[in-house]
Every structure is written in C-alpha cells, then in structure tokens.
Amino acid sequence: MRIHKIAVLAALMMLQAATAVNAARLPFRGGEILAAEVSSKRPAIANFDPIDFPETFSNKRYAVLVIKAAPDRGLSIYDYELEILGVGYPCVAIRMDNAEFDAAPDKREIARTSPYRTYTMLFIVNGGFVGLQPREMLSLRCVAPSKGRSLQPVPFVNLGDRAFTPPPDIPSDGIMALGEPRR
C-alpha cells in the first residue's frame, strides 16, 4: 500500500512538472499576462476607424496580450503600447473575456477590472518587423503616467495566419511562450 501511494505521488509530481513547462504567466505592471500572440489574420474589430489609428505600413500584423488584471484597476487602450525597433504601436481595442473587439470611443476604457475575468489588448504592428520568427520578443511599455517608464520584454508566439487563441481556451496558469510555438 505504501509503495502504491509513493507511485501515485510521484506520478502527480511529474504531471505537475510537465504542466509547468508548458504554461506560464508573466507579471507586468497591470497584473499578469496569460498569452502573447501575433498573427497575420485580422480579428473582427467593431467600429474601427482608421482615422483614429493611422497606419503608415501596408504589411500588418496583429498582436494580442491576454491578461488577468490586478483587481479594481482601470484599463484603457491608452495605458500600454508595444515598442518595436524604437517605434511605439498603440493598443487599438480591448475586450473582456471572449467578447468581440470594439474600437468605439465609449469602449476604449474599462473603469474597474475583475480578477475573475480575462482582458485582451489588441495592437496593430508593422509586419515588416514582426511575424518573421516562430517566437518574437517585443517590448511592452506603460505609457501612463509617462513614457519614461522602462520597457518590459514579452515573448510572443507567432501564429502565422491562424486566429488568436480564444480566451476561454487559455488556462488560468497561462500559455506564455516558454517552449515551441503551439500548432
């Protein structure tokens, strides 16, 4: 009986270790990043106005950060940007859980976040600089209260032309890019 308990305990420990290798969260100023992905497939964005977010590049890539926000914080598209080779790319839309992205002016801010929900920040970046490698290291910059804050490196998984992982499919312990890109 004692040997059986030891074997079960050892199996559980190996399963936990294997899961830890494939899952991770990355702490950042506003909470924890559960997933960071880049894709050439444009997600649906309701009320997107290119005048509000002018793009001077034709080869677009879309990058998302799926986060668990720290409780009772505000979150807006104006809080963060991705920086690539010294160029900042603003967040263009945010969504809660699996809702659709909506870039309407009244949807650009969440007054109070909940630790029981996921939030996704969407960025449009220059595909001439991103999306070339299976994994990309991009920099997240907090722009509020000032741009002078340091950059935080974030490993992104390149999905190619596949859609982003739906937030309900992301486990609470995250799917950050620790190993090979998911297929």
MDAnalysis code that builds the backbone (N, CA, C; Angstrom):
import MDAnalysis as mda
import numpy as np

u = mda.Universe.empty(549, n_residues=183, atom_resindex=np.repeat(np.arange(183), 3), trajectory=True)
u.add_TopologyAttr("name", ["N", "CA", "C"] * 183)
u.add_TopologyAttr("resid", np.arange(1, 184))
u.add_TopologyAttr("resname", ["MET", "ARG", "ILE", "HIS", "LYS", "ILE", "ALA", "VAL", "LEU", "ALA", "ALA", "LEU", "MET", "MET", "LEU", "GLN", "ALA", "ALA", "THR", "ALA", "VAL", "ASN", "ALA", "ALA", "ARG", "LEU", "PRO", "PHE", "ARG", "GLY", "GLY", "GLU", "ILE", "LEU", "ALA", "ALA", "GLU", "VAL", "SER", "SER", "LYS", "ARG", "PRO", "ALA", "ILE", "ALA", "ASN", "PHE", "ASP", "PRO", "ILE", "ASP", "PHE", "PRO", "GLU", "THR", "PHE", "SER", "ASN", "LYS", "ARG", "TYR", "ALA", "VAL", "LEU", "VAL", "ILE", "LYS", "ALA", "ALA", "PRO", "ASP", "ARG", "GLY", "LEU", "SER", "ILE", "TYR", "ASP", "TYR", "GLU", "LEU", "GLU", "ILE", "LEU", "GLY", "VAL", "GLY", "TYR", "PRO", "CYS", "VAL", "ALA", "ILE", "ARG", "MET", "ASP", "ASN", "ALA", "GLU", "PHE", "ASP", "ALA", "ALA", "PRO", "ASP", "LYS", "ARG", "GLU", "ILE", "ALA", "ARG", "THR", "SER", "PRO", "TYR", "ARG", "THR", "TYR", "THR", "MET", "LEU", "PHE", "ILE", "VAL", "ASN", "GLY", "GLY", "PHE", "VAL", "GLY", "LEU", "GLN", "PRO", "ARG", "GLU", "MET", "LEU", "SER", "LEU", "ARG", "CYS", "VAL", "ALA", "PRO", "SER", "LYS", "GLY", "ARG", "SER", "LEU", "GLN", "PRO", "VAL", "PRO", "PHE", "VAL", "ASN", "LEU", "GLY", "ASP", "ARG", "ALA", "PHE", "THR", "PRO", "PRO", "PRO", "ASP", "ILE", "PRO", "SER", "ASP", "GLY", "ILE", "MET", "ALA", "LEU", "GLY", "GLU", "PRO", "ARG", "ARG"])
u.atoms.positions = np.array([
    [0.821, -1.195, 0.000],
    [0.000, 0.000, 0.000],
    [0.860, 1.252, 0.000],
    [1.937, 1.240, 0.796],
    [2.831, 2.403, 0.886],
    [3.511, 2.666, -0.459],
    [3.917, 1.596, -1.162],
    [4.564, 1.753, -2.471],
    [3.568, 2.340, -3.473],
    [2.312, 1.934, -3.408],
    [1.282, 2.461, -4.298],
    [1.107, 3.969, -4.082],
    [1.068, 4.407, -2.836],
    [0.927, 5.835, -2.533],
    [2.117, 6.624, -3.050],
    [3.312, 6.074, -2.906],
    [4.520, 6.747, -3.389],
    [4.478, 6.860, -4.909],
    [4.041, 5.799, -5.583],
    [3.957, 5.819, -7.047],
    [2.941, 6.858, -7.521],
    [1.802, 6.929, -6.852],
    [0.782, 7.917, -7.218],
    [1.309, 9.328, -6.978],
    [1.953, 9.530, -5.848],
    [2.523, 10.840, -5.540],
    [3.585, 11.232, -6.571],
    [4.449, 10.295, -6.948],
    [5.482, 10.571, -7.957],
    [4.849, 10.912, -9.306],
    [3.791, 10.201, -9.681],
    [3.111, 10.480, -10.953],
    [2.486, 11.868, -10.938],
    [1.871, 12.239, -9.827],
    [1.284, 13.578, -9.720],
    [2.350, 14.658, -9.803],
    [3.495, 14.440, -9.184],
    [4.577, 15.422, -9.234],
    [5.107, 15.573, -10.660],
    [5.246, 14.466, -11.396],
    [5.721, 14.539, -12.783],
    [4.706, 15.257, -13.663],
    [3.412, 14.995, -13.448],
    [2.375, 15.675, -14.219],
    [2.396, 17.175, -13.941],
    [2.566, 17.555, -12.693],
    [2.629, 18.973, -12.347],
    [3.853, 19.627, -12.982],
    [4.987, 18.945, -12.971],
    [6.201, 19.493, -13.576],
    [6.037, 19.639, -15.084],
    [5.428, 18.674, -15.740],
    [5.221, 18.753, -17.191],
    [4.279, 19.896, -17.531],
    [3.242, 20.087, -16.738],
    [2.315, 21.191, -16.972],
    [3.013, 22.519, -16.783],
    [3.866, 22.641, -15.796],
    [4.561, 23.904, -15.526],
    [5.471, 24.298, -16.677],
    [6.039, 23.319, -17.391],
    [6.917, 23.626, -18.517],
    [6.128, 24.247, -19.658],
    [4.864, 23.848, -19.823],
    [4.064, 24.313, -20.943],
    [3.143, 25.485, -20.614],
    [3.134, 25.928, -19.383],
    [2.232, 27.008, -19.007],
    [2.985, 28.024, -18.159],
    [2.632, 29.274, -18.367],
    [3.282, 30.311, -17.577],
    [2.488, 31.593, -17.664],
    [2.655, 32.385, -16.655],
    [2.125, 33.740, -16.628],
    [3.316, 34.665, -16.456],
    [3.201, 35.833, -17.014],
    [4.273, 36.821, -16.904],
    [3.734, 38.031, -16.158],
    [4.282, 38.339, -14.976],
    [3.807, 39.524, -14.267],
    [4.165, 40.793, -15.036],
    [3.276, 41.764, -14.977],
    [3.550, 43.081, -15.536],
    [2.844, 44.097, -14.649],
    [3.033, 45.341, -14.938],
    [2.541, 46.413, -14.069],
    [1.048, 46.304, -13.746],
    [0.239, 45.859, -14.696],
    [-1.209, 45.831, -14.503],
    [-1.787, 44.501, -14.090],
    [-0.956, 43.494, -13.849],
    [-1.450, 42.172, -13.470],
    [-0.536, 41.086, -13.983],
    [-1.109, 40.109, -14.706],
    [-0.328, 39.001, -15.260],
    [-0.744, 38.752, -16.710],
    [0.245, 38.538, -17.562],
    [-0.016, 38.197, -18.964],
    [-0.162, 36.684, -19.047],
    [-1.281, 36.231, -19.591],
    [-1.548, 34.801, -19.746],
    [-1.129, 34.291, -21.122],
    [-1.227, 35.138, -22.138],
    [-0.881, 34.748, -23.503],
    [-0.428, 35.980, -24.263],
    [0.529, 35.779, -25.159],
    [1.028, 36.839, -26.038],
    [1.188, 36.210, -27.414],
    [0.392, 36.672, -28.371],
    [0.386, 36.063, -29.700],
    [0.393, 37.135, -30.776],
    [0.979, 36.782, -31.923],
    [0.980, 37.660, -33.090],
    [0.498, 36.834, -34.280],
    [-0.305, 37.469, -35.155],
    [-0.883, 36.760, -36.296],
    [-1.080, 37.721, -37.457],
    [-1.078, 37.174, -38.662],
    [-1.407, 37.996, -39.829],
    [-2.919, 38.006, -40.071],
    [-3.659, 37.166, -39.351],
    [-5.116, 37.109, -39.513],
    [-5.761, 38.227, -38.695],
    [-6.443, 39.107, -39.395],
    [-7.098, 40.243, -38.729],
    [-8.308, 39.758, -37.939],
    [-8.369, 40.089, -36.646],
    [-9.567, 39.740, -35.885],
    [-10.690, 40.727, -36.208],
    [-11.900, 40.363, -35.920],
    [-13.027, 41.284, -36.103],
    [-12.888, 42.418, -35.098],
    [-12.999, 43.651, -35.594],
    [-12.914, 44.836, -34.738],
    [-14.100, 45.726, -35.098],
    [-15.092, 45.764, -34.238],
    [-16.254, 46.618, -34.482],
    [-15.861, 48.084, -34.318],
    [-16.463, 48.927, -35.104],
    [-16.308, 50.390, -35.003],
    [-14.862, 50.868, -35.149],
    [-14.062, 50.148, -35.918],
    [-12.673, 50.567, -36.127],
    [-12.641, 51.700, -37.140],
    [-12.011, 52.796, -36.773],
    [-11.885, 53.952, -37.654],
    [-10.407, 54.197, -37.923],
    [-9.939, 53.980, -39.166],
    [-8.512, 54.161, -39.462],
    [-8.027, 55.593, -39.237],
    [-8.937, 56.536, -39.175],
    [-8.525, 57.920, -38.881],
    [-8.038, 58.024, -37.441],
    [-8.664, 57.250, -36.544],
    [-8.244, 57.257, -35.135],
    [-6.898, 56.568, -34.935],
    [-6.602, 55.586, -35.787],
    [-5.363, 54.807, -35.661],
    [-4.678, 54.720, -37.021],
    [-4.071, 55.817, -37.474],
    [-3.443, 55.803, -38.799],
    [-2.253, 54.841, -38.834],
    [-2.164, 54.124, -39.927],
    [-1.073, 53.163, -40.128],
    [-0.298, 53.579, -41.362],
    [0.998, 53.676, -41.233],
    [1.836, 54.090, -42.352],
    [2.529, 52.896, -42.989],
    [2.051, 51.702, -42.721],
    [2.661, 50.486, -43.260],
    [1.568, 49.619, -43.871],
    [1.911, 48.877, -44.904],
    [0.902, 48.063, -45.587],
    [0.890, 46.615, -45.100],
    [2.009, 46.118, -44.599],
    [2.116, 44.739, -44.129],
    [1.788, 44.710, -42.637],
    [0.532, 44.418, -42.322],
    [0.083, 44.478, -40.931],
    [0.153, 43.118, -40.252],
    [0.473, 43.161, -38.978],
    [0.360, 42.010, -38.093],
    [-0.462, 42.480, -36.898],
    [-1.133, 41.533, -36.297],
    [-1.979, 41.825, -35.148],
    [-1.379, 41.102, -33.946],
    [-1.236, 41.818, -32.860],
    [-0.653, 41.251, -31.651],
    [-1.647, 41.407, -30.516],
    [-1.778, 40.364, -29.692],
    [-2.662, 40.447, -28.534],
    [-1.918, 40.033, -27.273],
    [-2.328, 40.661, -26.190],
    [-1.930, 40.261, -24.847],
    [-3.214, 39.910, -24.112],
    [-3.319, 38.674, -23.659],
    [-4.457, 38.251, -22.841],
    [-3.977, 38.303, -21.404],
    [-4.696, 39.061, -20.579],
    [-4.216, 39.319, -19.227],
    [-5.274, 39.012, -18.175],
    [-4.788, 38.777, -16.976],
    [-5.593, 38.844, -15.752],
    [-5.148, 40.134, -15.102],
    [-6.044, 41.084, -15.024],
    [-5.691, 42.385, -14.467],
    [-5.689, 42.326, -12.948],
    [-4.871, 43.155, -12.357],
    [-4.906, 43.310, -10.912],
    [-6.303, 43.811, -10.539],
    [-6.843, 43.379, -9.394],
    [-8.219, 43.750, -9.050],
    [-8.416, 45.256, -8.893],
    [-9.592, 45.674, -9.303],
    [-10.056, 47.056, -9.104],
    [-9.171, 48.107, -9.760],
    [-8.567, 47.766, -10.864],
    [-7.782, 48.734, -11.626],
    [-8.573, 49.131, -12.857],
    [-8.254, 50.271, -13.392],
    [-8.803, 50.654, -14.679],
    [-7.896, 50.112, -15.774],
    [-8.447, 49.956, -16.965],
    [-7.663, 49.510, -18.114],
    [-8.200, 50.240, -19.328],
    [-7.300, 50.831, -20.112],
    [-7.736, 51.517, -21.329],
    [-6.725, 51.284, -22.441],
    [-7.143, 51.627, -23.654],
    [-6.237, 51.474, -24.794],
    [-5.072, 52.454, -24.709],
    [-5.180, 53.450, -23.856],
    [-4.140, 54.479, -23.742],
    [-3.050, 54.112, -22.736],
    [-3.197, 52.992, -22.047],
    [-2.261, 52.627, -20.978],
    [-0.958, 51.996, -21.469],
    [-1.030, 51.233, -22.557],
    [0.135, 50.455, -22.999],
    [0.337, 50.571, -24.500],
    [1.582, 50.383, -24.914],
    [1.915, 50.265, -26.325],
    [3.002, 49.210, -26.468],
    [3.087, 48.632, -27.655],
    [4.196, 47.732, -27.970],
    [5.259, 48.553, -28.670],
    [6.494, 48.347, -28.293],
    [7.588, 49.057, -28.953],
    [8.441, 48.049, -29.711],
    [8.665, 48.377, -30.988],
    [9.464, 47.521, -31.866],
    [10.451, 48.411, -32.592],
    [11.730, 48.165, -32.393],
    [12.799, 48.938, -33.011],
    [12.614, 50.442, -32.790],
    [12.214, 50.809, -31.585],
    [12.071, 52.214, -31.223],
    [10.772, 52.871, -31.640],
    [9.885, 52.123, -32.297],
    [8.600, 52.666, -32.736],
    [7.502, 52.117, -31.832],
    [6.634, 52.999, -31.337],
    [5.529, 52.585, -30.490],
    [4.277, 52.314, -31.293],
    [3.599, 51.225, -30.971],
    [2.344, 50.845, -31.612],
    [1.269, 50.807, -30.530],
    [0.278, 51.711, -30.615],
    [-0.711, 51.800, -29.539],
    [-1.683, 50.626, -29.543],
    [-2.264, 50.394, -28.397],
    [-3.370, 49.451, -28.272],
    [-4.561, 50.086, -29.001],
    [-5.242, 49.319, -29.855],
    [-6.352, 49.879, -30.625],
    [-7.715, 49.435, -30.106],
    [-7.746, 48.351, -29.315],
    [-9.020, 47.876, -28.764],
    [-8.732, 46.951, -27.591],
    [-9.701, 46.890, -26.688],
    [-9.641, 45.928, -25.586],
    [-10.979, 45.205, -25.522],
    [-10.940, 44.014, -24.977],
    [-12.188, 43.281, -24.793],
    [-12.123, 42.532, -23.462],
    [-13.293, 42.203, -22.960],
    [-13.400, 41.415, -21.744],
    [-13.828, 40.005, -22.127],
    [-13.142, 39.023, -21.568],
    [-13.430, 37.613, -21.827],
    [-13.411, 37.345, -23.331],
    [-14.463, 36.768, -23.880],
    [-14.466, 36.401, -25.295],
    [-15.342, 37.321, -26.138],
    [-15.629, 38.518, -25.634],
    [-16.428, 39.479, -26.399],
    [-15.650, 39.884, -27.656],
    [-16.332, 40.514, -28.590],
    [-15.629, 40.983, -29.792],
    [-14.887, 42.280, -29.458],
    [-13.820, 42.513, -30.192],
    [-13.110, 43.784, -30.037],
    [-14.021, 44.894, -30.538],
    [-14.036, 46.007, -29.819],
    [-14.851, 47.153, -30.216],
    [-14.012, 48.405, -29.996],
    [-13.747, 49.139, -31.078],
    [-12.895, 50.331, -31.010],
    [-13.697, 51.618, -30.863],
    [-14.975, 51.508, -30.562],
    [-15.799, 52.716, -30.373],
    [-15.249, 53.524, -29.198],
    [-15.342, 54.836, -29.266],
    [-14.794, 55.672, -28.188],
    [-15.289, 55.298, -26.790],
    [-16.548, 54.867, -26.653],
    [-17.058, 54.519, -25.326],
    [-16.651, 53.113, -24.879],
    [-15.916, 52.374, -25.720],
    [-15.457, 51.017, -25.380],
    [-13.943, 50.965, -25.176],
    [-13.304, 52.099, -25.129],
    [-11.842, 52.141, -25.049],
    [-11.312, 52.082, -23.626],
    [-12.206, 51.998, -22.676],
    [-11.778, 52.007, -21.278],
    [-12.677, 51.107, -20.438],
    [-12.061, 50.382, -19.522],
    [-12.789, 49.590, -18.534],
    [-12.486, 50.234, -17.192],
    [-13.519, 50.748, -16.550],
    [-13.321, 51.542, -15.334],
    [-12.770, 50.715, -14.172],
    [-13.227, 49.472, -14.055],
    [-12.793, 48.655, -12.920],
    [-12.693, 47.203, -13.363],
    [-11.495, 46.647, -13.277],
    [-11.286, 45.263, -13.696],
    [-11.647, 44.298, -12.578],
    [-11.869, 43.064, -12.970],
    [-12.198, 41.993, -12.026],
    [-11.138, 40.902, -12.131],
    [-10.704, 40.335, -11.017],
    [-9.727, 39.241, -11.083],
    [-10.320, 37.948, -11.637],
    [-11.630, 37.907, -11.833],
    [-12.302, 36.709, -12.331],
    [-12.525, 36.740, -13.835],
    [-12.030, 37.760, -14.501],
    [-12.215, 37.914, -15.942],
    [-10.860, 38.035, -16.627],
    [-10.851, 37.733, -17.925],
    [-9.659, 37.991, -18.724],
    [-9.937, 39.207, -19.598],
    [-8.860, 39.900, -19.933],
    [-8.936, 41.083, -20.788],
    [-7.910, 40.905, -21.889],
    [-8.260, 41.299, -23.100],
    [-7.348, 41.181, -24.231],
    [-7.099, 42.561, -24.810],
    [-5.816, 42.898, -24.946],
    [-5.410, 44.148, -25.581],
    [-4.940, 43.825, -26.992],
    [-5.426, 44.569, -27.982],
    [-5.103, 44.340, -29.389],
    [-4.237, 45.482, -29.915],
    [-3.167, 45.122, -30.615],
    [-2.242, 46.076, -31.224],
    [-2.114, 45.735, -32.701],
    [-1.964, 46.743, -33.544],
    [-1.650, 46.540, -34.961],
    [-0.219, 47.014, -35.152],
    [0.641, 46.101, -35.636],
    [2.067, 46.405, -35.741],
    [2.557, 46.187, -37.173],
    [3.720, 46.714, -37.457],
    [4.327, 46.612, -38.785],
    [4.826, 45.193, -39.025],
    [4.206, 44.508, -39.982],
    [4.582, 43.140, -40.303],
    [5.942, 43.015, -40.961],
    [6.534, 44.129, -41.353],
    [7.890, 44.076, -41.888],
    [8.924, 43.811, -40.805],
    [8.533, 44.039, -39.553],
    [9.448, 43.850, -38.423],
    [9.030, 42.709, -37.507],
    [7.803, 42.233, -37.638],
    [7.249, 41.236, -36.722],
    [6.599, 40.122, -37.525],
    [6.618, 38.929, -36.985],
    [5.951, 37.808, -37.627],
    [6.862, 37.008, -38.522],
    [8.162, 37.202, -38.370],
    [9.128, 36.503, -39.214],
    [9.697, 35.260, -38.535],
    [9.612, 35.202, -37.208],
    [10.188, 34.105, -36.429],
    [9.070, 33.360, -35.689],
    [9.301, 32.097, -35.310],
    [8.274, 31.362, -34.539],
    [7.963, 32.025, -33.198],
    [8.981, 32.627, -32.608],
    [8.791, 33.385, -31.372],
    [9.407, 34.757, -31.566],
    [8.738, 35.770, -31.060],
    [9.202, 37.155, -31.204],
    [9.268, 37.788, -29.817],
    [10.347, 38.483, -29.528],
    [10.448, 39.220, -28.275],
    [10.109, 40.676, -28.568],
    [8.960, 41.129, -28.078],
    [8.522, 42.508, -28.252],
    [8.564, 43.193, -26.891],
    [8.517, 44.505, -26.893],
    [8.592, 45.256, -25.642],
    [7.263, 45.921, -25.341],
    [6.786, 45.733, -24.122],
    [5.569, 46.372, -23.643],
    [5.970, 47.605, -22.848],
    [5.365, 48.720, -23.195],
    [5.654, 49.973, -22.490],
    [4.355, 50.503, -21.874],
    [4.454, 50.846, -20.607],
    [3.345, 51.520, -19.937],
    [3.469, 53.002, -20.268],
    [2.451, 53.571, -20.889],
    [2.520, 54.983, -21.277],
    [1.835, 55.902, -20.278],
    [1.151, 55.318, -19.306],
    [0.521, 56.136, -18.264],
    [1.175, 55.788, -16.929],
    [1.672, 56.685, -16.199],
    [1.544, 58.124, -16.336],
    [2.565, 58.769, -17.262],
    [3.665, 58.087, -17.611],
    [4.617, 58.723, -18.521],
    [5.303, 57.683, -19.375],
    [5.801, 58.105, -20.541],
    [6.521, 57.190, -21.428],
    [7.914, 56.869, -20.904],
    [8.349, 57.562, -19.869],
    [9.696, 57.362, -19.353],
    [9.896, 56.048, -18.630],
    [8.843, 55.283, -18.431],
    [8.981, 54.011, -17.720],
    [9.734, 53.009, -18.586],
    [10.350, 52.055, -17.927],
    [11.158, 51.086, -18.663],
    [10.289, 50.128, -19.478],
    [10.913, 49.560, -20.479],
    [10.253, 48.583, -21.338],
    [10.299, 47.211, -20.674],
    [9.258, 46.415, -20.895],
    [9.238, 45.047, -20.399],
    [9.225, 44.104, -21.583],
    [10.253, 43.249, -21.705],
    [10.246, 42.282, -22.801],
    [9.147, 41.235, -22.589],
    [8.458, 40.906, -23.682],
    [7.382, 39.917, -23.639],
    [7.574, 38.967, -24.814],
    [7.673, 37.652, -24.548],
    [7.803, 36.687, -25.650],
    [6.440, 36.400, -26.287],
    [6.341, 36.644, -27.580],
    [5.109, 36.404, -28.340],
    [5.276, 35.149, -29.187],
    [4.216, 34.367, -29.316],
    [4.175, 33.222, -30.216],
    [3.609, 33.703, -31.544],
    [4.283, 33.392, -32.634],
    [3.827, 33.742, -33.981],
    [2.874, 32.650, -34.460],
    [1.630, 32.992, -34.672],
    [0.630, 32.030, -35.137],
    [0.542, 31.952, -36.653],
    [1.354, 32.739, -37.359],
    [1.260, 32.769, -38.822],
    [-0.057, 33.387, -39.230],
    [-0.852, 32.653, -40.024],
    [-2.144, 33.176, -40.470],
    [-3.323, 32.583, -39.695],
    [-3.026, 31.959, -38.554],
    [-4.086, 31.377, -37.724],
    [-4.684, 32.423, -36.782],
    [-5.915, 32.179, -36.366],
    [-6.616, 33.075, -35.439],
    [-6.010, 32.961, -34.042],
    [-6.234, 33.997, -33.248],
    [-5.759, 34.008, -31.869],
    [-6.478, 32.942, -31.045],
    [-5.805, 32.479, -30.011],
    [-6.403, 31.521, -29.092],
    [-7.567, 32.196, -28.363],
    [-8.764, 31.622, -28.408],
    [-9.894, 32.232, -27.684],
    [-9.613, 32.245, -26.182],
    [-9.900, 33.346, -25.503],
    [-9.627, 33.418, -24.064],
    [-10.178, 32.251, -23.239],
    [-11.374, 31.697, -23.549],
    [-11.837, 30.555, -22.745],
    [-10.939, 29.313, -22.878],
    [-10.143, 29.242, -23.958],
    [-9.245, 28.102, -24.161],
    [-7.894, 28.290, -23.473],
    [-7.673, 29.427, -22.855],
    [-6.407, 29.705, -22.180],
    [-6.561, 29.336, -20.708],
    [-5.754, 28.382, -20.219],
    [-5.885, 28.003, -18.804],
    [-5.471, 29.154, -17.887],
    [-5.935, 29.100, -16.661],
    [-5.660, 30.186, -15.717],
    [-4.177, 30.326, -15.399],
    [-3.391, 29.271, -15.656],
    [-1.948, 29.393, -15.427],
    [-1.200, 29.849, -16.674],
    [-1.913, 30.186, -17.741],
    [-1.311, 30.834, -18.903],
    [-0.725, 29.891, -19.928],
    [-0.382, 30.482, -21.083],
    [0.243, 29.735, -22.191],
    [1.378, 30.555, -22.794],
    [2.099, 31.250, -21.948],
    [3.189, 32.077, -22.468],
    [4.217, 31.231, -23.205],
    [4.961, 31.846, -24.090],
    [5.916, 31.182, -24.975],
    [7.159, 30.729, -24.226],
    [7.082, 29.557, -23.623],
    [8.260, 29.018, -22.952],
    [8.947, 27.956, -23.799],
    [8.174, 27.244, -24.569],
    [8.750, 26.194, -25.395],
    [8.511, 26.492, -26.852],
    [8.247, 25.449, -27.629],
    [7.980, 25.612, -29.049],
    [6.602, 26.237, -29.255],
    [6.416, 26.963, -30.339],
    [5.094, 27.531, -30.626],
    [4.057, 26.414, -30.749],
    [2.850, 26.689, -30.306],
    [1.759, 25.720, -30.373],
    [1.299, 25.593, -31.813],
    [0.899, 24.426, -32.200],
    [0.391, 24.189, -33.566],
    [-1.067, 23.906, -33.542],
])
